[in-house]
């Protein structure tokens, strides 16, 4: 249960999830989610369900050459993990964009049941 996790355990969990995403591993990311999870990226509509969340993430990642998350802070509160990160997007033309972001994950049985990503990625596709 998360409320017994140490800050180190929460940081390790966050690191594992971001490593999976940075590897562009859709199946690995799906394995981090509950079956009926809610996934919200920026100002997009919520997506419900593990398969749909993983597909949404994968469709976004297909538009990129690479993604990298640098973890700045992680906080754990009962069944919630909040992380402050810096995200570096590498476009297909090799140009990059670094933006700050915050994620809020509500956990259920050590899986992400609610994933909310707060980021302004609009400059990513402005060209």
Order of alpha helices (4+ residues) and beta strands (2+ residues): alpha-alpha-beta-beta-alpha-beta-beta-beta-beta
